[in-house]
Amino acid sequence: MNINLKTKFTLSILTVVLVFGAIATVSIFFYAKNIILDLQRENLQKLTVEQSHKTAQFFANAQQLVDGLSTNLDIIEYFQESNKVLQDANIAQHLEHYKVGPAFLAIYIMDSEGKVWLSTEESFLGKNYGFRNYFKNAMLEKTSASVVLGITSKKLGYYFSKPVKNELGQVLGVAVIKINPDYIHEALDLAAYSEESHIMLTDEYGVVVFSDKENRKYKSLGILSESDKEEIELKRSFEGIEIEPLQYNISKTTLDNIDSVAIFDIYDKEDGEQEMLSVTKIADLPFFIVIEESASQYLQPVVNIAYILSLMVALAALAASLSIFIFISKFLKPLKQLKEASQELSKGNLKHKINIKTGDELEDLGNSFNTMSSKLNNTIKNIEKKIAERTTSLEKVNKFMTGRELKMVELKKKIIDLENKK
């Protein structure tokens, strides 16, 4: 199938516009995508740090309180008495002054064996929590912070502990404060930030102790190693709960290597979309703030822009092709005249003239064609004239020769007649 020149030009330009338009659209898409995601990572980091600092302040208040308890002279004297009684009324009343509002679930004092002698929560009295990690660390003269699901209360609590020492520096017991988790968790609210954002608070192993999505609670950010499982079981932090991993694949080793804020790009199989996970440690405590943010909500505007650009490129290509088709039709009109003139010339019509007024090479070509046609016409006329002249000359010669031959025939006849008479 033959394709005319206008169609070839139009299709070629249409193809070029569409190809380069597609390249430009894809380039803009990825450029805009990277910029938007970088900005979102930066915002997410700031949000995570902000939530971490806010939570750290609550824990700092508890830390100051347990520091005050551990150096309280009444408590120190109480443990130095040889005949101390369980839940001494005066000392117990003293503990109630520390329990400010609903922020603390319990404040209690343990001896060096782990037995609770004083407590604002009567159910703790006389029980031994020497197996708890916060008690063991305090006995090693370390300030301890941990999160534990209570065996007696069956409620989650954040525990801060510090050793109670005498003047000689001997450890007499351990002061413990159990923070109300609701007091901490109420501050971890991202509703005003984004409906697509979710927040979690984990312990040092990545076990989720709070989440705005309830089904993530008491699950780990990644698969726990056997040694991690043994440590958690030994500490009895979440006794009676089988900890299953979430889809993030973030291990305790990864958490230990986080210096400030780490951003993880992950594909969440549960939600079926691309997400960003921001993780940071809360002060120097064994807790982590984790914020999950959907990347799709920020990529959708970029996708919409890409769609609009694609549509605009397609419309521009069609408009350009139509305009080019019209212009080419106008510009190639002289070629049509040249074609018609050549056809007339092939028919022998040498008087057909071309009238091209474009002021360019096509006009020169038309003039050259007219000149060639005129010269060819003149040449043919000259040839025809010469042929006519030659024909006339030949006719004269032919007549002369014919007359001569007739005379020769007559002469031969006369000679034959004369010879016959003899």
C-alpha positions in Angstrom: 0.0 0.0 0.0 1.4 3.3 -1.1 1.4 6.1 1.5 1.5 9.7 0.3 4.1 12.2 1.5 1.8 14.2 3.7 0.8 11.0 5.6 4.4 10.0 6.0 5.4 13.4 7.4 2.4 13.5 9.7 2.9 10.0 11.1 6.6 10.6 11.6 6.1 13.8 13.5 3.2 12.2 15.5 5.5 9.3 16.5 8.3 11.7 17.5 6.0 13.8 19.6 4.5 10.8 21.4 7.9 9.1 22.1 9.5 12.2 23.5 6.3 13.2 25.3 6.3 9.7 26.9 9.9 10.1 27.9 9.3 13.5 29.4 6.2 12.3 31.3 8.1 9.3 32.8 11.0 11.5 33.7 8.7 14.1 35.4 6.9 11.3 37.2 10.0 9.8 38.8 11.5 13.2 39.5 8.3 14.4 41.3 8.0 11.0 43.0 11.5 11.2 44.5 11.0 14.8 45.6 7.7 14.1 47.3 8.9 11.0 49.0 12.1 12.7 50.2 9.9 15.5 51.7 7.6 13.0 53.3 10.6 11.1 54.8 11.8 14.3 56.2 8.4 15.2 57.7 8.0 11.6 59.0 11.4 11.8 60.7 10.4 15.1 62.4 7.1 13.6 63.5 8.8 10.5 65.0 11.4 12.6 66.9 8.6 14.8 68.2 6.6 11.8 69.4 9.8 10.4 70.9 10.6 13.6 72.8 7.0 13.9 74.1 7.0 10.3 75.4 10.5 10.7 76.8 9.3 13.6 78.9 6.7 11.4 80.6 9.3 8.8 81.4 11.7 11.5 82.6 9.1 12.5 85.2 8.8 8.9 86.4 12.6 8.7 86.5 12.9 11.7 88.7 10.2 10.3 91.0 11.9 7.0 91.5 15.2 8.8 92.1 13.4 10.7 94.9 12.0 7.5 96.3 15.3 5.7 96.4 16.9 8.4 98.4 14.0 9.0 100.8 15.3 8.9 104.3 12.1 7.4 105.8 12.2 4.5 103.4 15.9 4.0 104.1 15.3 4.0 107.8 12.3 1.6 107.4 14.5 -1.0 105.7 17.2 -0.6 108.4 14.7 -1.6 111.1 15.0 -5.1 112.3 11.4 -5.4 113.2 9.8 -3.7 110.3 6.2 -4.5 109.6 4.4 -5.2 106.3 2.8 -2.0 104.9 3.8 0.3 107.7 1.0 2.8 107.9 3.2 5.9 108.1 5.5 4.9 105.2 2.6 3.7 103.1 0.9 7.0 103.6 4.1 8.6 102.5 4.0 6.7 99.2 0.5 8.0 98.5 1.9 11.5 98.3 4.2 10.4 95.4 1.3 8.8 93.5 0.1 12.0 91.8 -3.1 11.6 89.8 -3.8 8.8 87.4 -0.3 8.8 86.0 0.9 5.9 88.2 -0.8 2.6 88.8 1.4 1.6 91.7 4.4 2.6 93.8 6.1 -0.1 95.8 9.2 -0.9 97.7 10.9 -4.3 97.6 13.6 -5.8 99.9 16.8 -7.2 98.6 15.1 -10.6 98.0 12.3 -9.2 95.9 9.5 -9.2 98.4 7.1 -6.3 98.4 6.9 -4.6 101.8 5.3 -1.3 100.9 2.9 -0.6 98.1 0.0 1.7 97.0 -1.5 -1.4 95.4 -2.4 -3.8 98.2 -2.5 -6.8 95.9 1.3 -6.5 95.5 2.0 -6.8 99.2 4.0 -9.8 100.3 4.5 -11.0 96.8 7.9 -11.7 95.4 8.9 -10.2 92.1 12.6 -11.0 92.3 12.4 -12.6 88.9 11.6 -9.4 87.2 14.3 -7.7 85.2 13.7 -4.3 86.7 14.5 -5.8 90.1 17.6 -7.6 88.9 19.0 -4.5 87.3 18.3 -2.4 90.3 20.1 -4.9 92.5 23.1 -4.5 90.2 22.8 -0.8 91.1 21.4 0.1 87.6 18.5 2.4 87.0 16.1 0.2 85.1 13.1 0.8 82.8 11.0 -2.0 81.3 7.6 -2.8 80.1 5.8 -5.8 81.6 2.4 -7.4 81.5 1.6 -7.8 85.2 1.1 -11.3 86.5 -1.1 -10.1 89.4 -2.9 -7.2 87.7 -2.9 -8.7 84.2 -2.4 -5.1 83.0 0.5 -3.6 81.0 2.7 -1.3 82.9 5.9 0.7 82.4 8.3 0.1 85.3 11.1 2.3 86.6 13.2 1.0 89.4 16.3 2.1 91.4 18.2 0.6 94.3 17.6 1.9 97.8 21.0 2.3 99.6 22.2 3.1 103.1 24.9 5.6 103.9 27.5 2.9 103.3 26.2 2.3 99.8 24.8 -1.1 100.6 21.6 -2.0 98.6 18.7 -2.4 101.0 15.9 -2.8 98.5 14.4 -1.5 95.3 12.0 1.3 94.7 9.6 0.7 91.8 7.1 2.9 90.0 4.5 1.4 87.6 3.3 4.0 85.1 -0.3 3.9 83.8 0.1 2.9 80.1 -2.9 5.0 79.2 -1.1 8.0 80.4 1.6 7.4 77.9 -0.5 6.0 75.1 -2.9 9.0 75.0 -0.1 11.2 73.9 0.6 8.9 70.9 -2.2 10.1 68.8 -1.7 10.8 65.0 -5.3 11.4 64.1 -4.7 15.1 63.6 -1.7 14.3 61.4 -3.0 11.8 58.9 -5.7 9.1 58.8 -3.2 7.0 56.9 -0.6 7.1 59.7 -0.2 4.5 62.4 1.9 4.6 65.5 3.4 1.8 67.7 5.5 1.7 70.8 7.8 -1.3 71.2 10.2 -2.7 73.8 13.9 -3.3 73.1 13.0 -6.6 71.2 10.6 -4.9 68.9 7.5 -6.3 70.6 4.6 -3.9 70.2 3.2 -2.9 73.5 1.0 -0.2 72.1 -0.6 0.5 68.7 -3.5 2.4 67.3 -4.3 -0.9 65.5 -5.2 -3.3 68.2 -4.4 -6.4 66.2 -0.7 -5.5 66.3 -0.4 -5.5 70.0 2.0 -8.1 71.5 3.5 -8.9 68.1 7.0 -8.3 67.1 8.3 -6.1 64.2 10.2 -9.1 62.9 10.9 -12.7 63.6 12.5 -13.1 67.0 15.7 -15.1 67.3 15.8 -18.0 69.6 18.0 -16.1 72.1 15.5 -13.2 72.1 12.6 -15.6 72.8 14.6 -17.2 75.7 15.4 -13.8 77.2 11.7 -12.6 77.0 10.6 -15.9 78.5 13.2 -15.6 81.3 12.1 -12.1 82.1 8.4 -13.2 82.0 7.6 -9.9 80.3 4.6 -11.2 78.4 3.9 -14.4 80.2 1.2 -16.6 78.6 1.4 -14.7 75.2 2.8 -16.3 72.1 4.5 -13.4 70.2 4.0 -13.6 66.5 6.0 -11.5 63.9 4.5 -8.7 61.9 5.4 -8.1 58.3 8.2 -5.6 58.7 11.1 -7.9 59.2 12.9 -5.6 61.6 15.0 -7.5 64.1 16.4 -6.6 67.5 19.8 -6.3 65.9 18.4 -3.7 63.5 16.9 -1.8 66.4 20.2 -1.8 68.3 21.9 -0.2 65.3 19.6 2.7 65.0 21.4 5.9 66.1 18.8 8.6 65.5 15.9 8.0 63.1 15.7 5.2 60.6 13.4 5.1 57.6 12.4 1.8 56.0 10.7 1.5 52.7 8.6 -1.7 52.8 5.7 -3.3 51.0 3.0 -4.1 53.5 1.4 -7.4 52.4 -1.3 -6.9 55.0 -2.4 -3.6 53.6 -1.3 -4.4 50.0 0.6 -1.1 49.5 4.0 0.6 49.7 4.7 2.1 53.0 7.4 4.0 54.9 8.3 3.0 58.5 10.1 5.5 60.7 11.8 4.2 63.9 13.6 6.0 66.6 14.7 5.2 70.2 13.1 7.0 73.1 16.0 8.8 74.8 18.3 6.2 76.3 15.5 3.9 77.3 14.7 0.4 75.9 11.7 1.7 74.0 11.1 2.6 70.4 8.6 4.8 68.6 7.5 3.4 65.3 5.4 5.4 62.8 3.9 3.7 59.7 3.0 6.0 56.8 1.4 5.0 53.5 3.4 6.1 50.6 0.5 5.6 48.2 -1.4 8.6 49.4 1.5 10.8 48.5 2.2 9.1 45.2 -1.4 9.3 44.0 -1.1 13.0 43.1 2.1 12.3 41.2 0.3 9.5 39.3 -2.6 11.9 38.6 -0.1 14.5 37.3 1.5 11.8 35.0 -2.0 10.9 33.7 -2.7 14.6 33.0 0.6 15.0 31.3 0.1 11.9 29.2 -3.3 13.2 28.1 -1.9 16.6 27.3 0.9 15.1 25.3 -1.6 13.0 23.4 -3.8 16.0 22.7 -0.7 18.1 21.7 0.5 15.4 19.4 -2.9 15.2 17.7 -3.1 19.0 17.4 0.4 19.2 16.1 -0.3 16.4 13.6 -3.4 18.1 12.4 -1.7 21.5 12.1 1.3 19.9 10.4 -1.0 18.1 8.0 -2.7 21.4 7.0 0.6 23.2 6.7 2.2 20.4 4.7 -0.9 20.3 2.4 -0.4 24.0 1.8 3.4 23.8 1.4 3.1 20.7 -0.9 0.5 22.3 -3.1 3.2 23.4 -5.6 4.3 19.8 -5.9 0.7 18.9 -7.0 1.0 21.6 -9.7 4.4 20.1 -10.7 2.9 16.6 -10.8 0.0 17.9 -13.1 2.4 19.7 -15.3 4.6 16.6 -15.7 1.5 14.6 -16.6 0.5 17.2 -19.2 4.1 17.2 -20.5 3.9 13.4 -20.8 0.8 13.9 -22.9 2.7 16.3 -25.2 1.1 19.5 -23.9 4.1 21.7 -23.8 2.1 24.9 -23.5 0.9 24.1 -19.9 2.5 26.6 -17.5 3.0 26.4 -13.7 2.1 29.4 -11.6 4.0 29.0 -8.2 4.5 32.1 -6.1 6.0 30.8 -2.8 9.3 32.8 -2.9 11.4 29.7 -2.3 13.0 26.8 -4.1 9.6 25.5 -5.2 9.0 28.7 -7.1 12.4 28.3 -8.7 11.6 24.8 -9.6 8.3 25.9 -11.2 10.1 28.6 -13.2 12.7 26.1 -14.3 10.0 23.7 -15.3 8.3 26.5 -17.4 11.6 27.4 -18.9 12.4 23.7 -19.7 8.9 23.3 -21.2 9.3 26.4 -23.3 12.7 25.4 -24.5 11.5 21.9 -25.2 8.6 23.4 -27.2 10.9 25.6 -29.2 13.2 22.7 -29.8 10.4 20.5 -31.0 9.2 23.4 -33.3 12.7 23.8 -34.7 12.9 20.1 -35.3 9.5 20.1 -36.9 10.6 23.1 -39.1 13.7 21.3 -40.2 11.8 18.2 -40.8 9.4 20.1 -43.0 12.2 21.8 -44.9 13.9 18.5 -45.4 10.7 17.0 -46.5 10.1 19.7 -49.1 13.6 19.3 -50.4 13.2 15.6 -50.6 10.0 16.1 -52.4 11.7 18.3 -55.0 14.5 15.8 -55.5 12.0 13.1 -55.7 10.1 15.0 -58.4 13.3 15.6 -60.3 14.3 12.0 -60.1 10.9 10.8 -61.1 10.9 13.2 -64.2 14.4 12.0 -65.1 13.4 8.4 -64.9 10.4 9.0 -67.1 12.6 10.7 -69.7 15.0 7.8 -69.6 12.2 5.3 -70.1 11.0 7.3 -73.1 14.5 7.5 -74.5 15.0 3.8 -74.1 11.7 3.2 -75.9 12.8 5.4 -78.8 16.1 3.6 -79.1 14.3 0.3 -79.1 11.9 1.6 -81.8 14.8 2.8 -84.0 16.6 -0.5 -83.8 13.4 -2.3 -84.8 13.0 -0.1 -87.9 16.4 -1.0 -89.1 
